[in-house]
Amino acid sequence: MKPMISSLSAFAAIVVLAIPHASALSCAEQAADLQTRQVKAQKIAEARLALVEEVEAAGDAWDDVEIHRLASEGHAETADEAKAVYEGLKADLFEKEVSLQDMVVSLNQDVAAYNESCAKDQS
């Protein structure tokens, strides 16, 4: 029952910068906002990676107590509590993963707009 948490390469996708409503901002404003959004995405990616470690540790803890479930009612309660902690952390991880993926998709879409309008001006 050891959990397998596969890490998506969302962090690698964060290298690409982007900006919302690109046409409403000057290229200099867009560039500044790009940096801010990239830092925010990197922080979320780092927090997600830390949560992966917590989920794996909680899964290991649950696995350790689950094997004693049938020994007594107290052991079963301990296993249920450990499973609840593990499941809660997994849900948090999933939520953070979805949020990060949404952010990266938005960044990638916005960088295309930035490149289309501002990168051409600089060449």
Backbone atoms as SQL, in Angstrom:
CREATE TABLE atoms (id INTEGER PRIMARY KEY, chain TEXT, resi INTEGER, resn TEXT, atom TEXT, x REAL, y REAL, z REAL);
INSERT INTO atoms VALUES
  (1, 'A', 1, 'MET', 'N', 0.797, -1.194, 0.000),
  (2, 'A', 1, 'MET', 'CA', 0.000, 0.000, 0.000),
  (3, 'A', 1, 'MET', 'C', 0.845, 1.266, 0.000),
  (4, 'A', 2, 'LYS', 'N', 2.081, 1.128, -0.284),
  (5, 'A', 2, 'LYS', 'CA', 2.956, 2.298, -0.306),
  (6, 'A', 2, 'LYS', 'C', 2.532, 3.218, -1.442),
  (7, 'A', 3, 'PRO', 'N', 2.303, 4.495, -1.136),
  (8, 'A', 3, 'PRO', 'CA', 1.819, 5.412, -2.165),
  (9, 'A', 3, 'PRO', 'C', 2.888, 5.751, -3.175),
  (10, 'A', 4, 'MET', 'N', 2.461, 5.873, -4.378),
  (11, 'A', 4, 'MET', 'CA', 3.362, 6.288, -5.451),
  (12, 'A', 4, 'MET', 'C', 2.895, 7.660, -5.920),
  (13, 'A', 5, 'ILE', 'N', 3.664, 8.652, -5.630),
  (14, 'A', 5, 'ILE', 'CA', 3.333, 10.007, -6.040),
  (15, 'A', 5, 'ILE', 'C', 4.258, 10.369, -7.183),
  (16, 'A', 6, 'SER', 'N', 3.679, 10.466, -8.344),
  (17, 'A', 6, 'SER', 'CA', 4.514, 10.821, -9.493),
  (18, 'A', 6, 'SER', 'C', 4.533, 12.334, -9.635),
  (19, 'A', 7, 'SER', 'N', 5.699, 12.853, -9.735),
  (20, 'A', 7, 'SER', 'CA', 5.875, 14.297, -9.833),
  (21, 'A', 7, 'SER', 'C', 5.800, 14.716, -11.288),
  (22, 'A', 8, 'LEU', 'N', 4.877, 15.592, -11.566),
  (23, 'A', 8, 'LEU', 'CA', 4.785, 16.118, -12.928),
  (24, 'A', 8, 'LEU', 'C', 5.880, 17.136, -13.138),
  (25, 'A', 9, 'SER', 'N', 6.210, 17.332, -14.343),
  (26, 'A', 9, 'SER', 'CA', 7.289, 18.278, -14.618),
  (27, 'A', 9, 'SER', 'C', 6.752, 19.686, -14.784),
  (28, 'A', 10, 'ALA', 'N', 5.834, 20.047, -13.907),
  (29, 'A', 10, 'ALA', 'CA', 5.261, 21.393, -13.959),
  (30, 'A', 10, 'ALA', 'C', 6.316, 22.451, -13.704),
  (31, 'A', 11, 'PHE', 'N', 7.277, 22.122, -12.854),
  (32, 'A', 11, 'PHE', 'CA', 8.312, 23.104, -12.542),
  (33, 'A', 11, 'PHE', 'C', 9.085, 23.481, -13.803),
  (34, 'A', 12, 'ALA', 'N', 9.333, 22.518, -14.659),
  (35, 'A', 12, 'ALA', 'CA', 10.056, 22.806, -15.897),
  (36, 'A', 12, 'ALA', 'C', 9.241, 23.721, -16.803),
  (37, 'A', 13, 'ALA', 'N', 7.949, 23.575, -16.760),
  (38, 'A', 13, 'ALA', 'CA', 7.096, 24.404, -17.605),
  (39, 'A', 13, 'ALA', 'C', 7.036, 25.842, -17.113),
  (40, 'A', 14, 'ILE', 'N', 7.394, 26.079, -15.873),
  (41, 'A', 14, 'ILE', 'CA', 7.323, 27.420, -15.299),
  (42, 'A', 14, 'ILE', 'C', 8.387, 28.335, -15.886),
  (43, 'A', 15, 'VAL', 'N', 9.399, 27.766, -16.512),
  (44, 'A', 15, 'VAL', 'CA', 10.446, 28.579, -17.117),
  (45, 'A', 15, 'VAL', 'C', 9.836, 29.553, -18.120),
  (46, 'A', 16, 'VAL', 'N', 8.744, 29.143, -18.730),
  (47, 'A', 16, 'VAL', 'CA', 8.057, 29.995, -19.683),
  (48, 'A', 16, 'VAL', 'C', 7.259, 31.032, -18.908),
  (49, 'A', 17, 'LEU', 'N', 7.419, 32.290, -19.276),
  (50, 'A', 17, 'LEU', 'CA', 6.716, 33.370, -18.603),
  (51, 'A', 17, 'LEU', 'C', 5.516, 33.812, -19.421),
  (52, 'A', 18, 'ALA', 'N', 4.569, 34.433, -18.733),
  (53, 'A', 18, 'ALA', 'CA', 3.399, 34.910, -19.446),
  (54, 'A', 18, 'ALA', 'C', 2.732, 36.045, -18.695),
  (55, 'A', 19, 'ILE', 'N', 1.690, 36.608, -19.320),
  (56, 'A', 19, 'ILE', 'CA', 0.991, 37.742, -18.706),
  (57, 'A', 19, 'ILE', 'C', -0.463, 37.788, -19.167),
  (58, 'A', 20, 'PRO', 'N', -1.388, 38.090, -18.244),
  (59, 'A', 20, 'PRO', 'CA', -2.783, 38.214, -18.660),
  (60, 'A', 20, 'PRO', 'C', -3.036, 39.585, -19.273),
  (61, 'A', 21, 'HIS', 'N', -4.023, 39.654, -20.124),
  (62, 'A', 21, 'HIS', 'CA', -4.429, 40.920, -20.714),
  (63, 'A', 21, 'HIS', 'C', -3.229, 41.672, -21.308),
  (64, 'A', 22, 'ALA', 'N', -2.435, 40.966, -22.066),
  (65, 'A', 22, 'ALA', 'CA', -1.189, 41.528, -22.594),
  (66, 'A', 22, 'ALA', 'C', -1.417, 42.814, -23.371),
  (67, 'A', 23, 'SER', 'N', -2.505, 42.877, -24.087),
  (68, 'A', 23, 'SER', 'CA', -2.718, 44.053, -24.917),
  (69, 'A', 23, 'SER', 'C', -3.004, 45.306, -24.087),
  (70, 'A', 24, 'ALA', 'N', -3.418, 45.159, -22.843),
  (71, 'A', 24, 'ALA', 'CA', -3.747, 46.307, -22.008),
  (72, 'A', 24, 'ALA', 'C', -2.520, 46.905, -21.327),
  (73, 'A', 25, 'LEU', 'N', -1.393, 46.228, -21.346),
  (74, 'A', 25, 'LEU', 'CA', -0.186, 46.680, -20.654),
  (75, 'A', 25, 'LEU', 'C', 0.936, 46.942, -21.651),
  (76, 'A', 26, 'SER', 'N', 1.825, 47.852, -21.286),
  (77, 'A', 26, 'SER', 'CA', 3.004, 48.083, -22.124),
  (78, 'A', 26, 'SER', 'C', 3.931, 46.879, -22.005),
  (79, 'A', 27, 'CYS', 'N', 4.859, 46.767, -22.929),
  (80, 'A', 27, 'CYS', 'CA', 5.802, 45.643, -22.887),
  (81, 'A', 27, 'CYS', 'C', 6.619, 45.657, -21.600),
  (82, 'A', 28, 'ALA', 'N', 7.007, 46.823, -21.122),
  (83, 'A', 28, 'ALA', 'CA', 7.773, 46.916, -19.876),
  (84, 'A', 28, 'ALA', 'C', 6.939, 46.453, -18.693),
  (85, 'A', 29, 'GLU', 'N', 5.657, 46.825, -18.674),
  (86, 'A', 29, 'GLU', 'CA', 4.763, 46.384, -17.596),
  (87, 'A', 29, 'GLU', 'C', 4.547, 44.881, -17.668),
  (88, 'A', 30, 'GLN', 'N', 4.414, 44.383, -18.875),
  (89, 'A', 30, 'GLN', 'CA', 4.240, 42.943, -19.051),
  (90, 'A', 30, 'GLN', 'C', 5.468, 42.187, -18.551),
  (91, 'A', 31, 'ALA', 'N', 6.658, 42.680, -18.893),
  (92, 'A', 31, 'ALA', 'CA', 7.892, 42.017, -18.462),
  (93, 'A', 31, 'ALA', 'C', 7.986, 41.980, -16.940),
  (94, 'A', 32, 'ALA', 'N', 7.613, 43.064, -16.281),
  (95, 'A', 32, 'ALA', 'CA', 7.644, 43.105, -14.820),
  (96, 'A', 32, 'ALA', 'C', 6.638, 42.115, -14.239),
  (97, 'A', 33, 'ASP', 'N', 5.459, 42.066, -14.833),
  (98, 'A', 33, 'ASP', 'CA', 4.443, 41.140, -14.343),
  (99, 'A', 33, 'ASP', 'C', 4.844, 39.689, -14.600),
  (100, 'A', 34, 'LEU', 'N', 5.540, 39.468, -15.699),
  (101, 'A', 34, 'LEU', 'CA', 6.023, 38.115, -16.003),
  (102, 'A', 34, 'LEU', 'C', 6.929, 37.606, -14.885),
  (103, 'A', 35, 'GLN', 'N', 7.815, 38.455, -14.432),
  (104, 'A', 35, 'GLN', 'CA', 8.735, 38.054, -13.362),
  (105, 'A', 35, 'GLN', 'C', 7.972, 37.720, -12.088),
  (106, 'A', 36, 'THR', 'N', 7.001, 38.529, -11.747),
  (107, 'A', 36, 'THR', 'CA', 6.200, 38.311, -10.543),
  (108, 'A', 36, 'THR', 'C', 5.443, 36.985, -10.625),
  (109, 'A', 37, 'ARG', 'N', 4.843, 36.734, -11.759),
  (110, 'A', 37, 'ARG', 'CA', 4.069, 35.493, -11.926),
  (111, 'A', 37, 'ARG', 'C', 4.976, 34.271, -11.927),
  (112, 'A', 38, 'GLN', 'N', 6.156, 34.400, -12.488),
  (113, 'A', 38, 'GLN', 'CA', 7.077, 33.270, -12.495),
  (114, 'A', 38, 'GLN', 'C', 7.493, 32.927, -11.061),
  (115, 'A', 39, 'VAL', 'N', 7.804, 33.925, -10.261),
  (116, 'A', 39, 'VAL', 'CA', 8.193, 33.690, -8.869),
  (117, 'A', 39, 'VAL', 'C', 7.052, 33.021, -8.101),
  (118, 'A', 40, 'LYS', 'N', 5.835, 33.491, -8.320),
  (119, 'A', 40, 'LYS', 'CA', 4.677, 32.904, -7.646),
  (120, 'A', 40, 'LYS', 'C', 4.518, 31.433, -8.029),
  (121, 'A', 41, 'ALA', 'N', 4.641, 31.142, -9.299),
  (122, 'A', 41, 'ALA', 'CA', 4.506, 29.756, -9.766),
  (123, 'A', 41, 'ALA', 'C', 5.617, 28.874, -9.202),
  (124, 'A', 42, 'GLN', 'N', 6.824, 29.407, -9.114),
  (125, 'A', 42, 'GLN', 'CA', 7.929, 28.633, -8.552),
  (126, 'A', 42, 'GLN', 'C', 7.685, 28.319, -7.079),
  (127, 'A', 43, 'LYS', 'N', 7.130, 29.280, -6.346),
  (128, 'A', 43, 'LYS', 'CA', 6.834, 29.048, -4.929),
  (129, 'A', 43, 'LYS', 'C', 5.768, 27.972, -4.762),
  (130, 'A', 44, 'ILE', 'N', 4.764, 28.005, -5.604),
  (131, 'A', 44, 'ILE', 'CA', 3.720, 26.981, -5.544),
  (132, 'A', 44, 'ILE', 'C', 4.306, 25.612, -5.889),
  (133, 'A', 45, 'ALA', 'N', 5.185, 25.560, -6.871),
  (134, 'A', 45, 'ALA', 'CA', 5.822, 24.295, -7.251),
  (135, 'A', 45, 'ALA', 'C', 6.674, 23.750, -6.105),
  (136, 'A', 46, 'GLU', 'N', 7.395, 24.629, -5.425),
  (137, 'A', 46, 'GLU', 'CA', 8.214, 24.193, -4.293),
  (138, 'A', 46, 'GLU', 'C', 7.335, 23.684, -3.145),
  (139, 'A', 47, 'ALA', 'N', 6.243, 24.375, -2.868),
  (140, 'A', 47, 'ALA', 'CA', 5.320, 23.942, -1.816),
  (141, 'A', 47, 'ALA', 'C', 4.699, 22.594, -2.180),
  (142, 'A', 48, 'ARG', 'N', 4.399, 22.409, -3.446),
  (143, 'A', 48, 'ARG', 'CA', 3.847, 21.136, -3.911),
  (144, 'A', 48, 'ARG', 'C', 4.838, 19.999, -3.715),
  (145, 'A', 49, 'LEU', 'N', 6.102, 20.268, -4.021),
  (146, 'A', 49, 'LEU', 'CA', 7.119, 19.232, -3.828),
  (147, 'A', 49, 'LEU', 'C', 7.270, 18.862, -2.356),
  (148, 'A', 50, 'ALA', 'N', 7.201, 19.845, -1.478),
  (149, 'A', 50, 'ALA', 'CA', 7.274, 19.567, -0.039),
  (150, 'A', 50, 'ALA', 'C', 6.065, 18.738, 0.398),
  (151, 'A', 51, 'LEU', 'N', 4.904, 19.044, -0.165),
  (152, 'A', 51, 'LEU', 'CA', 3.701, 18.295, 0.178),
  (153, 'A', 51, 'LEU', 'C', 3.786, 16.852, -0.320),
  (154, 'A', 52, 'VAL', 'N', 4.441, 16.640, -1.444),
  (155, 'A', 52, 'VAL', 'CA', 4.635, 15.270, -1.941),
  (156, 'A', 52, 'VAL', 'C', 5.368, 14.438, -0.891),
  (157, 'A', 53, 'GLU', 'N', 6.395, 15.016, -0.298),
  (158, 'A', 53, 'GLU', 'CA', 7.143, 14.303, 0.736),
  (159, 'A', 53, 'GLU', 'C', 6.261, 13.997, 1.946),
  (160, 'A', 54, 'GLU', 'N', 5.409, 14.943, 2.335),
  (161, 'A', 54, 'GLU', 'CA', 4.497, 14.716, 3.456),
  (162, 'A', 54, 'GLU', 'C', 3.507, 13.599, 3.137),
  (163, 'A', 55, 'VAL', 'N', 2.977, 13.601, 1.928),
  (164, 'A', 55, 'VAL', 'CA', 2.023, 12.569, 1.518),
  (165, 'A', 55, 'VAL', 'C', 2.688, 11.197, 1.553),
  (166, 'A', 56, 'GLU', 'N', 3.902, 11.118, 1.032),
  (167, 'A', 56, 'GLU', 'CA', 4.612, 9.836, 1.033),
  (168, 'A', 56, 'GLU', 'C', 4.885, 9.357, 2.454),
  (169, 'A', 57, 'ALA', 'N', 5.268, 10.268, 3.351),
  (170, 'A', 57, 'ALA', 'CA', 5.517, 9.897, 4.745),
  (171, 'A', 57, 'ALA', 'C', 4.225, 9.435, 5.420),
  (172, 'A', 58, 'ALA', 'N', 3.123, 10.132, 5.150),
  (173, 'A', 58, 'ALA', 'CA', 1.835, 9.744, 5.732),
  (174, 'A', 58, 'ALA', 'C', 1.389, 8.381, 5.185),
  (175, 'A', 59, 'GLY', 'N', 1.655, 8.146, 3.914),
  (176, 'A', 59, 'GLY', 'CA', 1.325, 6.846, 3.325),
  (177, 'A', 59, 'GLY', 'C', 2.147, 5.729, 3.937),
  (178, 'A', 60, 'ASP', 'N', 3.412, 5.999, 4.178),
  (179, 'A', 60, 'ASP', 'CA', 4.267, 5.002, 4.849),
  (180, 'A', 60, 'ASP', 'C', 3.777, 4.735, 6.265),
  (181, 'A', 61, 'ALA', 'N', 3.394, 5.805, 6.974),
  (182, 'A', 61, 'ALA', 'CA', 2.893, 5.645, 8.345),
  (183, 'A', 61, 'ALA', 'C', 1.612, 4.826, 8.347),
  (184, 'A', 62, 'TRP', 'N', 0.736, 5.099, 7.412),
  (185, 'A', 62, 'TRP', 'CA', -0.509, 4.323, 7.323),
  (186, 'A', 62, 'TRP', 'C', -0.196, 2.863, 7.014),
  (187, 'A', 63, 'ASP', 'N', 0.705, 2.645, 6.085),
  (188, 'A', 63, 'ASP', 'CA', 1.097, 1.287, 5.721),
  (189, 'A', 63, 'ASP', 'C', 1.649, 0.535, 6.930),
  (190, 'A', 64, 'ASP', 'N', 2.423, 1.227, 7.746),
  (191, 'A', 64, 'ASP', 'CA', 3.019, 0.602, 8.930),
  (192, 'A', 64, 'ASP', 'C', 1.964, 0.159, 9.942),
  (193, 'A', 65, 'VAL', 'N', 0.912, 0.949, 10.119),
  (194, 'A', 65, 'VAL', 'CA', -0.103, 0.579, 11.115),
  (195, 'A', 65, 'VAL', 'C', -1.213, -0.280, 10.521),
  (196, 'A', 66, 'GLU', 'N', -1.394, -0.230, 9.226),
  (197, 'A', 66, 'GLU', 'CA', -2.455, -1.005, 8.578),
  (198, 'A', 66, 'GLU', 'C', -2.253, -2.511, 8.764),
  (199, 'A', 67, 'ILE', 'N', -1.022, -2.947, 8.797),
  (200, 'A', 67, 'ILE', 'CA', -0.766, -4.384, 8.923),
  (201, 'A', 67, 'ILE', 'C', -1.210, -4.936, 10.278),
  (202, 'A', 68, 'HIS', 'N', -1.432, -4.046, 11.260),
  (203, 'A', 68, 'HIS', 'CA', -1.873, -4.482, 12.591),
  (204, 'A', 68, 'HIS', 'C', -3.369, -4.286, 12.803),
  (205, 'A', 69, 'ARG', 'N', -4.082, -3.913, 11.753),
  (206, 'A', 69, 'ARG', 'CA', -5.513, -3.600, 11.851),
  (207, 'A', 69, 'ARG', 'C', -6.310, -4.697, 12.543),
  (208, 'A', 70, 'LEU', 'N', -6.058, -5.922, 12.229),
  (209, 'A', 70, 'LEU', 'CA', -6.859, -7.027, 12.752),
  (210, 'A', 70, 'LEU', 'C', -6.464, -7.440, 14.173),
  (211, 'A', 71, 'ALA', 'N', -5.395, -6.874, 14.695),
  (212, 'A', 71, 'ALA', 'CA', -4.921, -7.262, 16.031),
  (213, 'A', 71, 'ALA', 'C', -5.899, -6.846, 17.122),
  (214, 'A', 72, 'SER', 'N', -6.491, -5.662, 17.000),
  (215, 'A', 72, 'SER', 'CA', -7.444, -5.197, 18.008),
  (216, 'A', 72, 'SER', 'C', -8.227, -4.013, 17.466),
  (217, 'A', 73, 'GLU', 'N', -9.248, -3.650, 18.232),
  (218, 'A', 73, 'GLU', 'CA', -10.045, -2.488, 17.837),
  (219, 'A', 73, 'GLU', 'C', -9.204, -1.211, 17.898),
  (220, 'A', 74, 'GLY', 'N', -8.322, -1.114, 18.863),
  (221, 'A', 74, 'GLY', 'CA', -7.440, 0.043, 18.976),
  (222, 'A', 74, 'GLY', 'C', -6.510, 0.161, 17.785),
  (223, 'A', 75, 'HIS', 'N', -6.004, -0.982, 17.327),
  (224, 'A', 75, 'HIS', 'CA', -5.148, -0.967, 16.141),
  (225, 'A', 75, 'HIS', 'C', -5.930, -0.536, 14.898),
  (226, 'A', 76, 'ALA', 'N', -7.172, -0.981, 14.822),
  (227, 'A', 76, 'ALA', 'CA', -8.014, -0.603, 13.684),
  (228, 'A', 76, 'ALA', 'C', -8.281, 0.904, 13.694),
  (229, 'A', 77, 'GLU', 'N', -8.538, 1.457, 14.881),
  (230, 'A', 77, 'GLU', 'CA', -8.768, 2.898, 14.990),
  (231, 'A', 77, 'GLU', 'C', -7.513, 3.683, 14.593),
  (232, 'A', 78, 'THR', 'N', -6.361, 3.203, 15.030),
  (233, 'A', 78, 'THR', 'CA', -5.095, 3.859, 14.674),
  (234, 'A', 78, 'THR', 'C', -4.888, 3.823, 13.163),
  (235, 'A', 79, 'ALA', 'N', -5.195, 2.685, 12.560),
  (236, 'A', 79, 'ALA', 'CA', -5.059, 2.561, 11.104),
  (237, 'A', 79, 'ALA', 'C', -6.032, 3.498, 10.391),
  (238, 'A', 80, 'ASP', 'N', -7.255, 3.586, 10.898),
  (239, 'A', 80, 'ASP', 'CA', -8.242, 4.489, 10.289),
  (240, 'A', 80, 'ASP', 'C', -7.795, 5.945, 10.388),
  (241, 'A', 81, 'GLU', 'N', -7.247, 6.329, 11.525),
  (242, 'A', 81, 'GLU', 'CA', -6.761, 7.700, 11.704),
  (243, 'A', 81, 'GLU', 'C', -5.601, 7.997, 10.757),
  (244, 'A', 82, 'ALA', 'N', -4.680, 7.054, 10.639),
  (245, 'A', 82, 'ALA', 'CA', -3.537, 7.243, 9.747),
  (246, 'A', 82, 'ALA', 'C', -4.001, 7.339, 8.298),
  (247, 'A', 83, 'LYS', 'N', -4.987, 6.534, 7.947),
  (248, 'A', 83, 'LYS', 'CA', -5.518, 6.580, 6.582),
  (249, 'A', 83, 'LYS', 'C', -6.197, 7.923, 6.321),
  (250, 'A', 84, 'ALA', 'N', -6.920, 8.443, 7.304),
  (251, 'A', 84, 'ALA', 'CA', -7.597, 9.730, 7.142),
  (252, 'A', 84, 'ALA', 'C', -6.578, 10.853, 6.933),
  (253, 'A', 85, 'VAL', 'N', -5.489, 10.817, 7.668),
  (254, 'A', 85, 'VAL', 'CA', -4.433, 11.816, 7.492),
  (255, 'A', 85, 'VAL', 'C', -3.858, 11.711, 6.085),
  (256, 'A', 86, 'TYR', 'N', -3.565, 10.494, 5.680),
  (257, 'A', 86, 'TYR', 'CA', -3.004, 10.258, 4.343),
  (258, 'A', 86, 'TYR', 'C', -3.962, 10.741, 3.252),
  (259, 'A', 87, 'GLU', 'N', -5.228, 10.376, 3.363),
  (260, 'A', 87, 'GLU', 'CA', -6.210, 10.768, 2.348),
  (261, 'A', 87, 'GLU', 'C', -6.381, 12.287, 2.311),
  (262, 'A', 88, 'GLY', 'N', -6.349, 12.935, 3.465),
  (263, 'A', 88, 'GLY', 'CA', -6.455, 14.395, 3.513),
  (264, 'A', 88, 'GLY', 'C', -5.279, 15.069, 2.827),
  (265, 'A', 89, 'LEU', 'N', -4.095, 14.572, 3.096),
  (266, 'A', 89, 'LEU', 'CA', -2.902, 15.132, 2.449),
  (267, 'A', 89, 'LEU', 'C', -2.918, 14.883, 0.942),
  (268, 'A', 90, 'LYS', 'N', -3.392, 13.714, 0.539),
  (269, 'A', 90, 'LYS', 'CA', -3.505, 13.431, -0.896),
  (270, 'A', 90, 'LYS', 'C', -4.465, 14.408, -1.567),
  (271, 'A', 91, 'ALA', 'N', -5.573, 14.704, -0.904),
  (272, 'A', 91, 'ALA', 'CA', -6.536, 15.657, -1.460),
  (273, 'A', 91, 'ALA', 'C', -5.908, 17.050, -1.570),
  (274, 'A', 92, 'ASP', 'N', -5.158, 17.448, -0.547),
  (275, 'A', 92, 'ASP', 'CA', -4.462, 18.736, -0.594),
  (276, 'A', 92, 'ASP', 'C', -3.465, 18.774, -1.750),
  (277, 'A', 93, 'LEU', 'N', -2.741, 17.686, -1.927),
  (278, 'A', 93, 'LEU', 'CA', -1.766, 17.606, -3.010),
  (279, 'A', 93, 'LEU', 'C', -2.456, 17.708, -4.368),
  (280, 'A', 94, 'PHE', 'N', -3.554, 17.002, -4.520),
  (281, 'A', 94, 'PHE', 'CA', -4.287, 17.051, -5.783),
  (282, 'A', 94, 'PHE', 'C', -4.744, 18.474, -6.077),
  (283, 'A', 95, 'GLU', 'N', -5.270, 19.147, -5.060),
  (284, 'A', 95, 'GLU', 'CA', -5.729, 20.527, -5.223),
  (285, 'A', 95, 'GLU', 'C', -4.579, 21.450, -5.624),
  (286, 'A', 96, 'LYS', 'N', -3.444, 21.282, -4.965),
  (287, 'A', 96, 'LYS', 'CA', -2.275, 22.108, -5.281),
  (288, 'A', 96, 'LYS', 'C', -1.770, 21.798, -6.694),
  (289, 'A', 97, 'GLU', 'N', -1.807, 20.539, -7.078),
  (290, 'A', 97, 'GLU', 'CA', -1.363, 20.128, -8.413),
  (291, 'A', 97, 'GLU', 'C', -2.245, 20.745, -9.494),
  (292, 'A', 98, 'VAL', 'N', -3.549, 20.688, -9.293),
  (293, 'A', 98, 'VAL', 'CA', -4.479, 21.261, -10.264),
  (294, 'A', 98, 'VAL', 'C', -4.260, 22.768, -10.367),
  (295, 'A', 99, 'SER', 'N', -4.089, 23.415, -9.232),
  (296, 'A', 99, 'SER', 'CA', -3.839, 24.855, -9.217),
  (297, 'A', 99, 'SER', 'C', -2.559, 25.198, -9.975),
  (298, 'A', 100, 'LEU', 'N', -1.516, 24.438, -9.726),
  (299, 'A', 100, 'LEU', 'CA', -0.247, 24.683, -10.405),
  (300, 'A', 100, 'LEU', 'C', -0.374, 24.451, -11.905),
  (301, 'A', 101, 'GLN', 'N', -1.031, 23.387, -12.293),
  (302, 'A', 101, 'GLN', 'CA', -1.206, 23.112, -13.720),
  (303, 'A', 101, 'GLN', 'C', -2.010, 24.214, -14.404),
  (304, 'A', 102, 'ASP', 'N', -3.066, 24.681, -13.741),
  (305, 'A', 102, 'ASP', 'CA', -3.858, 25.776, -14.297),
  (306, 'A', 102, 'ASP', 'C', -2.997, 27.026, -14.472),
  (307, 'A', 103, 'MET', 'N', -2.167, 27.300, -13.470),
  (308, 'A', 103, 'MET', 'CA', -1.310, 28.472, -13.533),
  (309, 'A', 103, 'MET', 'C', -0.315, 28.350, -14.688),
  (310, 'A', 104, 'VAL', 'N', 0.259, 27.174, -14.858),
  (311, 'A', 104, 'VAL', 'CA', 1.242, 26.971, -15.922),
  (312, 'A', 104, 'VAL', 'C', 0.581, 27.073, -17.296),
  (313, 'A', 105, 'VAL', 'N', -0.609, 26.536, -17.427),
  (314, 'A', 105, 'VAL', 'CA', -1.330, 26.656, -18.702),
  (315, 'A', 105, 'VAL', 'C', -1.571, 28.127, -19.019),
  (316, 'A', 106, 'SER', 'N', -2.005, 28.868, -18.018),
  (317, 'A', 106, 'SER', 'CA', -2.233, 30.295, -18.205),
  (318, 'A', 106, 'SER', 'C', -0.941, 31.018, -18.572),
  (319, 'A', 107, 'LEU', 'N', 0.135, 30.687, -17.881),
  (320, 'A', 107, 'LEU', 'CA', 1.424, 31.306, -18.194),
  (321, 'A', 107, 'LEU', 'C', 1.838, 31.014, -19.628),
  (322, 'A', 108, 'ASN', 'N', 1.680, 29.779, -20.039),
  (323, 'A', 108, 'ASN', 'CA', 2.078, 29.404, -21.395),
  (324, 'A', 108, 'ASN', 'C', 1.234, 30.120, -22.451),
  (325, 'A', 109, 'GLN', 'N', -0.053, 30.257, -22.196),
  (326, 'A', 109, 'GLN', 'CA', -0.915, 30.965, -23.140),
  (327, 'A', 109, 'GLN', 'C', -0.540, 32.445, -23.203),
  (328, 'A', 110, 'ASP', 'N', -0.294, 33.002, -22.034),
  (329, 'A', 110, 'ASP', 'CA', 0.011, 34.428, -21.988),
  (330, 'A', 110, 'ASP', 'C', 1.384, 34.751, -22.566),
  (331, 'A', 111, 'VAL', 'N', 2.337, 33.847, -22.419),
  (332, 'A', 111, 'VAL', 'CA', 3.655, 34.126, -22.991),
  (333, 'A', 111, 'VAL', 'C', 3.585, 34.150, -24.511),
  (334, 'A', 112, 'ALA', 'N', 2.706, 33.353, -25.067),
  (335, 'A', 112, 'ALA', 'CA', 2.544, 33.387, -26.518),
  (336, 'A', 112, 'ALA', 'C', 2.068, 34.772, -26.958),
  (337, 'A', 113, 'ALA', 'N', 1.145, 35.330, -26.211),
  (338, 'A', 113, 'ALA', 'CA', 0.660, 36.679, -26.530),
  (339, 'A', 113, 'ALA', 'C', 1.769, 37.714, -26.331),
  (340, 'A', 114, 'TYR', 'N', 2.528, 37.556, -25.276),
  (341, 'A', 114, 'TYR', 'CA', 3.646, 38.466, -25.011),
  (342, 'A', 114, 'TYR', 'C', 4.674, 38.387, -26.138),
  (343, 'A', 115, 'ASN', 'N', 5.032, 37.178, -26.505),
  (344, 'A', 115, 'ASN', 'CA', 6.016, 36.996, -27.572),
  (345, 'A', 115, 'ASN', 'C', 5.510, 37.567, -28.892),
  (346, 'A', 116, 'GLU', 'N', 4.239, 37.417, -29.132),
  (347, 'A', 116, 'GLU', 'CA', 3.647, 37.919, -30.373),
  (348, 'A', 116, 'GLU', 'C', 3.687, 39.447, -30.435),
  (349, 'A', 117, 'SER', 'N', 3.420, 40.092, -29.318),
  (350, 'A', 117, 'SER', 'CA', 3.333, 41.554, -29.347),
  (351, 'A', 117, 'SER', 'C', 4.648, 42.256, -28.963),
  (352, 'A', 118, 'CYS', 'N', 5.385, 41.710, -28.017),
  (353, 'A', 118, 'CYS', 'CA', 6.560, 42.430, -27.514),
  (354, 'A', 118, 'CYS', 'C', 7.888, 41.902, -28.043),
  (355, 'A', 119, 'ALA', 'N', 8.011, 40.618, -28.203),
  (356, 'A', 119, 'ALA', 'CA', 9.277, 40.053, -28.656),
  (357, 'A', 119, 'ALA', 'C', 9.597, 40.488, -30.076),
  (358, 'A', 120, 'LYS', 'N', 8.581, 40.668, -30.896),
  (359, 'A', 120, 'LYS', 'CA', 8.797, 41.130, -32.267),
  (360, 'A', 120, 'LYS', 'C', 9.338, 42.555, -32.276),
  (361, 'A', 121, 'ASP', 'N', 8.867, 43.377, -31.328),
  (362, 'A', 121, 'ASP', 'CA', 9.315, 44.767, -31.252),
  (363, 'A', 121, 'ASP', 'C', 10.790, 44.881, -30.913),
  (364, 'A', 122, 'GLN', 'N', 11.337, 43.896, -30.199),
  (365, 'A', 122, 'GLN', 'CA', 12.723, 43.957, -29.743),
  (366, 'A', 122, 'GLN', 'C', 13.698, 43.418, -30.788),
  (367, 'A', 123, 'SER', 'N', 13.223, 42.759, -31.826),
  (368, 'A', 123, 'SER', 'CA', 14.153, 42.195, -32.798),
  (369, 'A', 123, 'SER', 'C', 14.519, 43.140, -33.894);
